[in-house]
Amino acid sequence: MLTDDQQAFVEHYFKEMYEIMVYYANCDLKSNSLSEEAVQETFRIACGKIDKFSNSANPKGWLMNTLKFVLRNIVKHQQILKKHLLLSIDIDSIQVESFDELSLESLYGNVADSADFMLLKRIAIDGCSILEAAVELGISIDACKKRVQRAKKKLREKIE
């Protein structure tokens, strides 16, 4: 739990840096909602490491460095999801103009019919954030993360 002084410190930098950080994140992620989620995650980390953040000689720099790490993790996570989705596709043998034309049912069988798989596709291919997906489904962020985790596990088992 943060003290009143710590809350005021975080709030000050949140108000000052939020728009700059969202803009910076959007340059990498090309998604406003995903960028906002990255900035919120950065401030969540700042609150969790409040002593390091508040004692930093350059709090703005500390926030930007933390945001860079958060962005790397998001991009890495998206690449892993895409890899799992596309792993079993032999691109050379399929004559289509875009991935959207592929029939998920023919590629993944009954796994493609599951709501969890469609959620995974929405996040990995469509670039939807966990927050957006959770709002669309009317569930909590933690529940959405768990569904994505289950879908990845099912897909891994299907591919193997």
VMD Tcl script that draws the C-alpha trace (Angstrom):
set ca {
  {0.00 0.00 0.00}
  {1.35 3.39 -0.96}
  {1.59 6.25 1.49}
  {-0.09 9.56 0.69}
  {3.27 11.05 -0.34}
  {4.02 8.09 -2.59}
  {0.56 8.31 -4.18}
  {1.07 12.03 -4.82}
  {4.51 11.28 -6.34}
  {3.10 8.65 -8.70}
  {0.10 10.82 -9.57}
  {2.36 13.76 -10.41}
  {4.39 11.71 -12.88}
  {1.28 9.98 -14.22}
  {-0.28 13.33 -15.10}
  {2.96 14.67 -16.53}
  {4.11 11.61 -18.50}
  {0.97 9.67 -19.45}
  {0.34 11.23 -22.89}
  {4.04 11.19 -23.81}
  {4.33 7.54 -22.83}
  {1.17 6.53 -24.72}
  {2.48 8.29 -27.83}
  {5.86 6.55 -27.47}
  {4.22 3.15 -26.96}
  {1.88 3.71 -29.91}
  {4.89 4.21 -32.19}
  {5.89 0.60 -31.42}
  {2.54 -1.09 -30.98}
  {0.35 0.79 -33.49}
  {-2.63 0.34 -31.18}
  {-4.00 3.03 -28.86}
  {-5.60 0.60 -26.45}
  {-2.55 -1.66 -26.29}
  {-0.36 1.41 -25.79}
  {-2.55 2.61 -22.93}
  {-2.38 -0.86 -21.41}
  {1.44 -0.77 -21.65}
  {1.59 2.60 -19.90}
  {-0.77 1.40 -17.19}
  {1.41 -1.68 -16.71}
  {4.43 0.62 -16.41}
  {2.76 2.59 -13.64}
  {1.67 -0.64 -11.94}
  {5.33 -1.67 -11.88}
  {6.29 1.79 -10.62}
  {3.84 1.40 -7.73}
  {5.23 -2.06 -6.97}
  {8.78 -0.71 -6.96}
  {7.94 2.65 -5.46}
  {11.22 2.92 -3.52}
  {13.34 2.48 -6.65}
  {11.08 4.79 -8.63}
  {10.89 7.57 -6.04}
  {14.60 7.40 -5.17}
  {15.68 7.47 -8.81}
  {17.82 10.43 -9.83}
  {15.70 10.63 -12.99}
  {12.12 9.38 -12.37}
  {11.03 10.25 -15.92}
  {13.90 8.21 -17.33}
  {13.07 5.38 -14.94}
  {9.50 5.35 -16.24}
  {10.59 5.42 -19.89}
  {13.08 2.58 -19.35}
  {10.39 0.54 -17.62}
  {8.00 1.28 -20.49}
  {10.64 0.04 -22.96}
  {10.83 -3.27 -21.09}
  {7.04 -3.53 -20.96}
  {6.86 -2.87 -24.72}
  {9.49 -5.55 -25.40}
  {7.48 -8.03 -23.36}
  {4.24 -7.18 -25.19}
  {5.87 -7.51 -28.61}
  {7.56 -10.75 -27.57}
  {4.24 -12.11 -26.24}
  {2.46 -11.20 -29.48}
  {5.18 -12.87 -31.55}
  {4.89 -16.05 -29.49}
  {1.12 -16.08 -29.95}
  {1.44 -15.56 -33.69}
  {4.09 -18.27 -33.88}
  {1.80 -20.77 -32.16}
  {-1.09 -19.85 -34.41}
  {0.93 -20.06 -37.61}
  {3.25 -22.91 -36.65}
  {1.26 -25.64 -38.32}
  {0.56 -23.72 -41.53}
  {2.68 -24.57 -44.56}
  {2.51 -21.15 -46.21}
  {4.07 -22.36 -49.50}
  {1.36 -24.95 -50.05}
  {-1.55 -22.55 -49.53}
  {-2.57 -20.35 -52.45}
  {-4.36 -17.38 -50.84}
  {-3.89 -13.64 -50.93}
  {-4.08 -13.10 -47.18}
  {-4.33 -14.97 -43.92}
  {-7.94 -13.81 -43.49}
  {-8.97 -16.02 -46.40}
  {-7.77 -19.16 -44.66}
  {-10.38 -21.36 -43.08}
  {-9.52 -21.80 -39.45}
  {-11.64 -24.93 -39.32}
  {-9.56 -26.60 -42.03}
  {-6.33 -25.66 -40.28}
  {-7.18 -26.40 -36.67}
  {-10.27 -28.62 -36.75}
  {-12.56 -28.47 -33.76}
  {-10.06 -26.37 -31.78}
  {-10.95 -23.41 -34.02}
  {-14.58 -23.60 -32.90}
  {-13.76 -22.90 -29.26}
  {-14.34 -19.47 -27.80}
  {-10.89 -19.56 -26.22}
  {-9.25 -20.11 -29.61}
  {-11.19 -17.22 -31.12}
  {-10.02 -15.08 -28.20}
  {-6.42 -16.11 -28.89}
  {-6.83 -15.30 -32.59}
  {-8.34 -11.92 -31.70}
  {-5.33 -11.05 -29.55}
  {-2.53 -12.59 -31.62}
  {-3.61 -11.75 -35.14}
  {-6.03 -8.85 -34.78}
  {-3.78 -7.07 -32.26}
  {-6.49 -6.70 -29.65}
  {-5.27 -6.00 -26.10}
  {-6.16 -8.19 -23.13}
  {-8.15 -5.27 -21.74}
  {-10.16 -4.84 -24.95}
  {-10.85 -8.56 -25.15}
  {-11.93 -8.68 -21.52}
  {-14.32 -5.77 -22.04}
  {-15.75 -7.37 -25.21}
  {-16.37 -10.62 -23.35}
  {-17.59 -8.92 -20.19}
  {-15.02 -10.69 -18.01}
  {-12.17 -9.61 -15.76}
  {-8.66 -9.11 -17.12}
  {-7.40 -12.04 -15.03}
  {-10.11 -14.31 -16.42}
  {-9.21 -13.20 -19.94}
  {-5.52 -13.91 -19.34}
  {-6.42 -17.38 -18.05}
  {-8.54 -18.10 -21.14}
  {-5.65 -17.07 -23.38}
  {-3.33 -19.32 -21.39}
  {-5.75 -22.26 -21.79}
  {-6.13 -21.61 -25.51}
  {-2.37 -21.56 -26.00}
  {-2.08 -24.86 -24.13}
  {-4.82 -26.47 -26.27}
  {-3.22 -25.21 -29.46}
  {0.20 -26.47 -28.38}
  {-1.28 -29.92 -27.67}
  {-3.08 -29.94 -31.03}
  {0.06 -28.96 -32.94}
  {2.24 -31.52 -31.16}
}
mol new
graphics top color blue
foreach p $ca { graphics top sphere $p radius 0.5 }
foreach p [lrange $ca 0 end-1] q [lrange $ca 1 end] { graphics top cylinder $p $q radius 0.2 }
display resetview
